[in-house]
Amino acid sequence: MKITHELTVHGRQIHPGTELSISKERGRYRFIKHVDNNGVEWIDVWGGPKGREATRSFRPDRIKTVHYKNKTDKNLLAERRGG
């Protein structure tokens, strides 16, 4: 299993904290990590509809938009990590 904290999607570099939109999902998600387990890939993210944020996993091909500006609460990732 290979875990990385960087990914390139749609020509843009994604690092932890980069906001993404996922196809067929509401809200914005913050990237945490990319996992490749013998050819099966997914990304772990934190976010979703406001007030119902959660940790989720999606296939990288479901990334619809890599946002230029982060608009969710700045403390969202810190809250998730308990700090």
N, C-alpha and C positions, 0 to 999 in steps of 0.2 A: 504494500500500500504506500502510495506517494502522496504526501500532503504539501501543498505550496500555498503561499500567501500572496501570490501574484497571478494574474491571468490577463490575456489579451483577447478582447471581444470587440468586434466591429472596428478594429484598428485602434482601440483605446486600451491603455493599461489600467487594470483594476487592482487596487490595493485595499487592505482592510479599512473599512469606513466609507468606501466609495458607494454611492447610492445607485441602485438599479431598479428598473421596472421589469417585472416578470409577466410574460404573456398569460392572459386569462386569470390574473390575480390582481386584487385591489391593493393600493398603497405602494409605498416605496420600501425597499429593502436595502440594508447595509451589508456589504460583502464581508465575510469573516475568513473563509478559506476555500480552497479548491482541493478535491480529493480524487485520486485516480487509483482504483483498486482493480488491477489487471484488466484494464480496458473499460471498466464501468466507471464513468465520471459523474460527479455531482459537485455542487457548490453549497456551502452552508452560509446562511444569511440570517439577519435579525431585522424584524420590522413587520410591516403589514398595515392594515387599516388603523388609523389613529385610535388609541385606547384599547386595541386588541393585538398589540405587538407580540411576536413570538419568534422562537428560533425555528427555521424551516430549512429544508433541503430541496434543491431543484437541479434538473439537468442543465448544463450550460447552454444548450440550444434554445432554452426557454427565455433567455435574457433578451428582452425587447429593446430596452434603452439603457445606455450608460450615461447617467446625468452628469453635466458639467458642474452644477452647483448643488451642494447638499442643502436640503430644505427641512429635513426632519429635525427634531430636537437635538441639540449638540450633545446632550447628556445621555442619549438613547443607548449608545454602546457602553458607556460607563455604568449605567443602571443595570444592563444585562450582565455585566461582569461583576456586579456587586460592589463597585468602587465608586 
